[in-house]
Amino acid sequence: MPPAYRAVFAEWSLPVFLTGTLIVLGAVYARGWFFLRKTRRAQFSPWRLGSFMAGLCVIWVAIASPLDGFADALLSAHMVEHLLLMSFAPPLLLLGHPVVPLLRGIPRGLTVHLLGPLIRVKKLRYVAHLLITPLMAWSAMNLVFLGWHVPRAYDFALEHEPWHQFEHLCLFGTSILFWWPVIRPWPTRDKYAGWLLLLYLVMADIVNTLLSAFLAFCDRPVYPYYLRGPSSFNLSALSDQRAGAVVMWVVGSLVFLVPAVVLTMRLLQRGEQGEIQSH
């Protein structure tokens, strides 16, 4: 193993608090899932449980594994980290229909006396509903995504670890909002027109493509952070930037376009069925 890689693994230590938090979340969800499976067996199949647990594992790999150490030194690794937090963990978690299992998994006294009164506050429910509307969710995710890739903000986060963690929280949180209207985890009732969600996904891909193309075709390193010391990975800052841009462009686009294609096929099938029924 090259010395640079050994150094990253040597400096890595298990983040106990984050790891413990993810384990507790997994245990709470599993407890609620088992309760709900008694009465909603078809709705809470084993793959729902597996999807939620996989989402937690993706979060751990992104920000608790040695990948986080590589992300501090390589833009390309940082882009992989962001993709995991924004494009893989949120959909996996939401496919597990997490709201009710998490509430059922929490001790009943805590739910009744603390969470219950909060959930019944109309203003909080209104704000929560507003945040997952397509316009708000799309705007929040893409503005945060672009904002944290502004060179000054990007470098500032890498130079100050608390802000780096806050960046991760922003990216992950707004991505949860973004994927909510697409996946509509139970008991979400809002159902948006298929063409609207198709536009929703395609426009997000355009934003991702524009940023990726800028980073890929720029003739100089955009982020000064990666120029402040010699690279230990035998990779120039510009080559690293282009590699990260390609990862973000190709994988990021697939994450948006694959659901868009599936949605398009469903819309076409509905159109054909409608024509058949009209005849």
Residue, then its C-alpha position, 0 to 999 in steps of 0.5 A: m500500500p502506498p505511504a499516502y494511503r497508509a497515512v490516511f488509515a493510520e490517522w483514522s479513528l472510529p468516531v464513537f459518537l456518530t457510529g453510536t448514533l447510527i446504531v441507535l437509529g438502526a435499533v429504534y427503526a428495527r423496533g418500530w418496523f417489527f411492531l408495524r409488521k404485525t399489522r402491515r406485513a405487506q407494507f413493511s417487507p424485509w426489503r424496507l428494513g434492509s433499505f433503511m439499514a443500507g442508508l445508515c451504512v452509506i452515511w457511515v461510509a461517507i463520513a465515519s470511515p477512512l473515506d473522510g480522510f481521503a476527502d480531506a486530501l482529494l477533491s475526487a474523494h470529497m465528491v464521492e463523499h458528497l454523492l453518498l450523502m446526497s444521492f444514495a443515503p437519502p433515497l435508501l432511508l426514505l424507501g424504508h418509510p422511516v417516519v412511523p417506524l422511528l416514532r413507534g420504535i421510540p419508548r412510548g413515554l417519550t413519544v407521548h409526552l415530548l414528540g406527540p405535543l410537537i407533532r400536533v403543533k399546527k405551525l410546525r406541521y405547516v412548515a414541515h409540509l412546506l419544506i417537502t413541496p417540490l418547489m421548496a425542496w428543489s430550491a433548498m437542495n440545489l441552492v445548498f449544493l451550489g452554495w457549498h461549492v463556491p470556492r470560499a465556502y468550500d475551502f472554509a469548510l475544509e479548513h474548519e472541521p465544525w463547519h465541514q460537519f455543518e456542510h455535511l448536515c446541510l447537504f444531507g438534510t436538504s437532499i432528504l427534502f429533495w427526495w421526499p416528493v419523489i419517493r413519498p414515504w408513507p404516510t405522505r399523502d401528497k401526490y404530484a403530477g408525473w410530468l412535474l416530477l419528471l421536470y423536477l429530476v431533469m432540472a436537478d440534473i441540469v444543475n449538477t451537469l453545469l457545475s460538473a462541466f465547469l469543474a471538468f473543463c476549467d483550465r485551473p484548479v478552482y479550490p485553492y485549498y488543494l494547492r497549499g501543499p504537495s500532493s501525497f497521491n501523485l495527482s495534480a490538483l487539476s487532474d484531481q479536480r477533473a476526476g472529481a468532476v467526472v464522478m459527479w457528472v456521470v454518477g450524479s446524472l445517473v442518480f437523477l436520470v434513472p428515476a426520470v426514465v422509470l417515471t417516463m415509462r410509467l407515464l407512457q404506460r398510463g397514457e396507453q392504458g387511457e387510450i385503450q380504455s377510451h376505445 
